[in-house]
Amino acid sequence: MCFWKSFLYVTIFSFAIASADFTSFTGKISRNNVRLRLNPSIDSPIIQELDKEDMVVVVDECHDFYTILPPSFLKAYVYKSYVSDGCVEGNRVNVRLDPHLESPVLTQLSRGDQVDGKVSPLNSKWLEISPPKNMRLYIAKEFIENIGNAEYLQKLETKRLDIEAFLTEAEITSQEELDKPFPSISIDALLQNLKAVSEDGEVFANQAKRAHAMHTMILEKFLEKKLAYLETKTQDSDRNIAMKDDLSSENYFNAANQEMAHWVPIEMHLYKNWAKKNDDRSLEEFYEEQEAQAIILTGVIQAYERPVHKKPGDYLLVNRVTNLPIAYLYSTKVALKNHIGQEVTLKGLLRPNNDFAYPAYFVLSIE
C-alpha cells in the first residue's frame, strides 16, 4: 500500500499492521545522513536526516521505500490561531515541519482533534506539537535493518530512559562517595552496574560510551584516593614508630628512669583511644592537639615519694609562698627530677587525678 499523499490522510493506522501482507518491525538505520522523506520518492521533501544506529518503527512498504511512524524526537508545528484549549478549531488544518507558512505540510488535522502543544520558541504564533499518529514518513529500504518486532523500539526506549536516569543518579552518587574519607567509600555495586551498562549490546551506543567513561573516571579517582590514603597511613605509621622510638629516648624518658617509664602505657592508652576517633592519626598529632588545651602553671617542683596506690604523679607543684600543693605532676617528655626545688613555669595537660586532693597534669614543657 503506497501513501503518495500521506499528508492528506487522517485515518489512524495500527502500530502492528498497515496492510494485509506486511508485518511491522523495528528498523535500525545502517549509515549516517539517511534522508527521512515526506513521500516515497527521491524528489520528495526531506524532513530530517537520520544517523547510524537511529531506530524507527516500519509499518509498511512502497516500492523502494519503507513507510515509518514519525520518530519520537521529531517536532511538528500548527498555527496557534486554529487551536483553542488544546482542541483544533477548523478543518484540514496544516501541520508543518517548521513554524512558518512556507514549510512543508506533514499532515492535516480536523475540527475537534486534540493536540498537546507549547508555544514555539522559534515563532510565538505557532504551537510546537508531537507529530500526529496518522502521519507517515518514508526511508529508502536499503538503509534500514530489521532488528525486531514493532514493540521492540518501545522496549528499547523505556530501557534508554531508565539507563539515562541511572547514569544521572550515578554521577551524583559517585561524587558523594568520592567526597567521603577513603575508608567510608562504597562504590563496588555502582562500578558493577556501570560495567553492565557499558557491555550491554541493547544499550544505545552513546549511553554505553558514557557508562564506560564514567566507570573509568570513578575507578581512577577511587584509586587516587586509595593511594593517597595508603601513603598517609604509611607516613603515620612511620611517625608512630618514630614517636614510639622517641618515647624510649631522652626526649620522652630515660629507659633507666623507671618512674618516667611507668607513665608511658598510660599515655599510650590515652593516645589509642583518641586515634580510634581520629582516623588513626599519629601520636605527634595527638600531642599537637592536646597542646592547644594546655594550662600554664607556676610553682616549685617537689618529689612526691609517698608509697600510695594509684598515685596521680611522681611530683608535686607547690606554691612558693605558702608551700601548699597546687597539683600532681608526671611526664614522659620532661625529666622533672632535674627540676626539684626549682621555681618553674610549665605547660600541663589535665589528667585523671584518681580522686586525690589536687588536680593532676602531664607536663609538656618546662621553663
C-alpha positions in Angstrom: 0.0 0.0 0.0 1.5 3.4 -1.0 0.8 6.7 0.7 1.8 9.1 -2.1 -0.3 11.8 -0.4 0.3 10.8 3.2 -0.3 14.3 4.5 -4.0 14.2 3.3 -4.8 11.1 5.3 -6.5 11.4 8.7 -7.0 7.7 9.4 -5.1 6.5 12.5 -3.1 3.4 11.4 -2.3 0.4 13.7 1.3 0.1 15.0 1.2 -3.5 14.2 -0.3 -3.8 10.7 -0.5 -1.2 7.9 -1.5 -3.6 5.1 -2.7 -7.2 5.0 0.5 -8.7 3.8 3.1 -6.6 5.8 4.3 -7.2 9.3 5.5 -4.1 11.1 9.0 -4.2 12.6 11.7 -2.1 14.4 14.3 -0.9 11.9 17.8 0.4 12.6 19.4 2.9 10.3 22.6 1.4 8.8 24.6 4.5 7.9 24.8 8.2 8.6 22.9 11.0 6.9 20.0 8.9 5.8 17.1 11.0 4.5 13.7 10.8 6.0 11.2 11.9 3.4 7.6 13.2 3.3 6.7 10.9 0.4 8.2 7.7 -1.1 10.1 9.4 -3.8 13.6 10.8 -4.2 12.1 14.1 -5.2 10.0 14.3 -2.0 10.9 17.0 0.6 13.5 15.9 3.1 12.1 16.0 6.7 15.3 15.2 8.5 18.5 13.2 8.2 19.0 10.2 10.5 22.3 8.7 11.6 23.6 5.2 12.0 22.1 3.3 15.0 18.9 5.5 15.0 15.8 3.4 15.2 12.3 3.7 13.7 9.1 1.6 13.5 8.4 0.4 10.0 4.6 -0.2 9.3 4.5 -0.7 5.5 6.5 -0.6 2.3 6.0 1.2 -1.1 8.3 0.1 -3.9 11.9 1.0 -2.8 10.8 2.8 0.4 9.6 1.7 3.8 6.7 3.6 5.5 7.6 4.5 9.1 6.0 6.2 12.0 7.4 9.6 12.9 10.3 9.3 15.3 9.7 10.4 18.9 12.3 13.2 18.6 10.6 14.8 15.6 8.7 18.1 16.2 5.8 19.5 14.2 4.0 22.8 14.2 0.5 24.1 13.9 -0.7 27.7 13.6 -1.8 28.8 17.1 -5.0 30.6 15.9 -6.5 27.2 14.9 -6.2 25.7 18.4 -8.2 26.6 21.5 -7.7 24.9 24.8 -5.9 22.0 23.1 -8.7 21.4 20.6 -8.5 22.1 16.8 -11.0 24.6 15.5 -11.1 24.2 11.8 -10.9 21.6 9.1 -7.9 20.5 7.2 -5.6 22.4 9.4 -2.0 22.0 8.2 0.7 20.5 10.4 4.1 21.8 9.2 7.7 20.8 9.6 8.8 24.3 10.8 6.8 27.2 12.3 6.3 29.2 9.1 3.9 29.1 6.2 6.5 28.1 3.6 7.4 24.9 5.5 6.4 21.5 4.1 3.0 20.2 5.2 3.4 16.9 7.1 -0.3 16.1 7.6 -3.6 17.7 8.4 -5.9 17.9 11.5 -9.6 18.1 11.6 -12.0 20.0 13.8 -12.1 18.5 17.3 -8.7 16.8 17.1 -6.8 17.1 20.4 -3.3 18.5 20.5 -0.9 18.9 23.4 1.5 21.7 22.4 3.5 24.6 23.7 4.3 28.0 22.1 7.2 27.6 19.8 10.3 29.4 20.9 11.1 30.0 17.2 7.8 31.7 16.4 5.3 32.6 19.1 2.4 32.4 16.5 2.8 28.7 16.3 2.4 25.7 18.6 5.1 23.0 18.8 3.5 19.6 19.0 4.4 15.9 18.7 3.6 14.6 15.1 0.0 13.2 14.9 -0.3 9.4 14.9 -1.8 9.4 11.4 1.4 10.8 9.9 3.6 8.6 7.8 7.1 9.2 6.6 9.5 7.3 4.2 13.0 5.9 4.1 14.8 4.0 1.3 14.7 0.3 2.1 18.4 -0.2 1.6 19.2 1.9 4.7 17.1 0.0 7.2 17.9 -3.2 9.0 15.1 -5.3 10.7 16.1 -5.9 14.3 12.9 -7.0 15.9 9.1 -6.6 16.1 7.3 -3.3 16.2 7.2 -3.3 20.1 10.9 -3.7 20.4 11.6 0.0 19.8 9.3 0.9 22.7 11.1 -1.6 24.9 14.4 -0.1 24.0 13.1 3.5 24.5 11.9 2.5 28.0 15.2 1.0 28.7 17.0 4.0 27.4 15.1 6.3 29.7 15.8 4.0 32.7 19.5 4.0 31.9 19.6 7.7 31.4 18.1 8.2 34.9 20.6 5.7 36.3 23.5 7.5 34.7 22.4 10.8 36.0 22.0 9.4 39.5 25.3 7.6 39.2 27.1 10.9 38.6 25.6 12.3 41.8 26.2 9.2 43.9 29.8 8.7 42.7 30.7 12.3 43.6 29.1 11.9 47.0 31.0 8.7 47.7 34.3 10.0 46.4 34.0 13.1 48.7 34.0 10.8 51.7 37.1 9.7 53.6 38.6 6.7 51.8 37.6 4.0 54.4 33.9 5.1 54.1 33.7 4.9 50.3 31.4 2.3 48.9 31.3 2.1 45.1 31.5 -1.6 44.2 27.9 -2.0 43.3 27.9 1.2 41.3 31.0 0.1 39.3 29.4 -3.2 38.6 26.2 -1.6 37.3 28.2 0.8 35.1 30.2 -2.0 33.6 27.0 -3.9 32.9 25.5 -0.9 31.0 28.7 -0.4 29.0 28.8 -4.0 27.9 25.0 -4.4 27.2 24.5 -4.9 23.5 21.0 -3.5 23.6 22.0 -0.2 25.1 22.3 2.9 22.8 25.9 3.4 21.8 26.2 6.9 23.4 24.9 5.6 26.7 27.3 2.7 26.6 30.2 5.1 26.0 29.0 7.4 28.7 28.8 4.4 31.2 32.3 3.2 30.2 33.8 6.7 30.6 32.1 7.2 34.0 33.3 3.7 35.1 36.9 4.6 34.1 36.7 8.1 35.8 35.3 6.8 39.1 37.8 4.0 39.2 40.7 6.3 38.5 39.6 8.8 41.3 39.0 5.9 43.7 42.5 4.6 43.1 43.9 8.1 43.5 42.2 8.3 46.9 43.3 4.8 47.8 47.0 5.6 47.0 46.8 8.9 48.9 45.2 7.1 51.9 47.9 4.4 51.9 50.6 7.0 51.6 49.1 8.8 54.6 48.8 5.5 56.5 52.5 4.7 55.7 53.6 8.2 56.8 51.5 8.0 60.0 52.9 4.5 60.7 56.5 5.9 60.2 55.7 8.8 62.5 54.2 6.5 65.1 57.2 4.3 65.0 59.4 7.4 65.3 57.3 8.6 68.2 57.4 5.3 70.0 61.2 5.3 69.5 61.2 8.8 70.9 59.3 7.5 74.0 62.4 5.4 74.6 64.7 8.3 74.0 65.7 11.2 76.3 63.1 13.4 74.6 60.4 11.4 76.4 62.0 9.4 79.1 65.3 7.7 80.1 65.0 4.0 79.8 66.8 3.7 83.0 64.4 6.1 84.7 61.6 3.7 85.8 59.4 6.5 87.2 59.1 8.0 83.7 58.6 4.6 82.0 55.7 3.9 84.4 53.6 6.6 82.7 54.2 5.6 79.1 51.5 2.9 79.0 49.0 5.4 80.5 49.8 8.0 77.8 49.7 5.4 75.0 46.3 4.3 76.3 45.0 7.8 76.1 46.5 8.2 72.6 45.0 5.0 71.2 41.5 5.9 72.4 41.9 9.3 70.7 43.3 7.7 67.5 40.3 5.5 67.1 38.1 8.5 66.9 40.5 10.5 64.6 41.4 8.2 61.7 44.4 6.7 63.4 46.3 9.9 63.3 49.8 10.0 64.7 51.0 10.3 68.3 52.6 13.6 67.4 49.3 14.9 66.2 47.7 13.8 69.4 50.1 15.9 71.4 49.8 18.8 69.0 46.0 18.8 69.5 46.5 18.4 73.3 48.9 21.4 73.4 46.0 23.7 72.3 44.3 22.7 75.6 47.5 23.1 77.8 47.4 25.1 81.0 50.2 27.3 82.2 51.3 26.6 85.8 53.9 28.2 88.0 55.4 26.9 91.2 58.2 24.9 92.8 58.6 21.2 91.9 58.9 18.7 94.8 59.2 14.9 94.8 56.1 13.0 95.8 57.5 10.0 97.4 54.6 8.6 99.5 54.1 4.9 98.7 50.3 5.2 97.8 48.3 3.1 95.4 47.4 4.7 92.0 49.1 8.0 92.8 48.4 10.6 90.1 52.0 11.7 89.8 55.6 11.4 90.9 55.9 15.1 91.7 54.1 17.9 93.3 53.9 21.5 92.2 53.7 23.7 95.3 53.1 27.4 95.9 56.5 29.2 96.6 55.0 31.4 99.3 52.6 29.1 101.1 54.3 25.8 100.3 50.9 24.3 99.7 50.4 21.8 96.9 48.9 23.1 93.6 49.0 19.9 91.5 50.4 16.4 90.9 52.8 16.1 88.0 54.2 13.5 85.8 55.8 13.4 82.3 57.3 11.3 79.6 58.7 14.3 77.9 60.5 16.2 80.6 62.9 14.9 83.3 61.1 16.5 86.2 63.6 15.2 88.7 66.2 17.6 87.2 64.0 20.5 88.4 63.3 19.5 92.0 63.5 22.6 94.3 63.3 25.0 91.3 60.5 27.5 90.7 59.3 26.8 87.1 56.7 27.7 84.6 55.3 24.7 82.8 52.7 23.7 80.2 50.4 21.0 81.6 47.7 18.7 80.2 45.0 17.8 82.7 44.9 14.1 83.5 42.8 11.9 85.9 43.8 12.5 89.5 42.3 9.2 90.7 40.2 11.1 93.3 43.2 12.6 95.1 43.1 16.0 96.7 44.6 18.0 93.9 44.4 18.0 90.0 47.0 16.1 88.0 48.9 17.2 85.0 51.1 15.7 82.3 54.0 18.1 81.7 54.6 19.0 78.1 57.4 21.5 78.6 59.0 23.5 81.4 61.0 26.7 81.9 
